[in-house]
Amino acid sequence: MLILEETVLALTCAVWSMVPGVGTTMNMPLPGGCRDSEYERVFIELIVPAVWRYSLELILVSAGYDGHWVDDIGHMRLMLEGYIRISWVIDDLACELCGYNLIVLSAAINNTFMIWLGENLFDDPLELLPHDIKSREGIDDLISAVKNQHGL
């Protein structure tokens, strides 16, 4: 992955094939067979400082789960605990830098996966919208303009 945009920090860690990257692209070509502890070191010693250096406002995660030890495609030896520990590192960064409300974020993600799994469960830990929040005006104009622009 190579992104030549100064306002975007792209971080990747995968097996062997990538070069270290330039500018705001930081590729970390990991040797095959890395386990939880090696991944955690990469996140703590490389990714966390890079994220802090660029003072990010948004973190997007594209997670590859082929690094699990039972999946030979990724040639890595991660366990589910390793993915959890990496997620905690990302979670800490998101909380400290981006200000996400983790109660809402985790419930929304869980609800999404429950739907994909065919479940009809719905969890809203915050329940109803407060009555003092008014709807924004102008949504009809926006929808009309986008439909016109894109022939929808």
Secondary structure, 3 states (H helix, E strand, C coil): CCCCCCCCCEEEEEECCCCCCCCCEEEEEECCCCCHHHHHHHHHHHHHHHHHHHCCCCCCCCCCHHHECCCCCCCCCECHHHHHHHHHHHHHHHHHHHCCCHHHHHHHHHHHHHHHCCCCCCCCCCCCCCCCCCCCCCHHHHHHHHHHHHCC
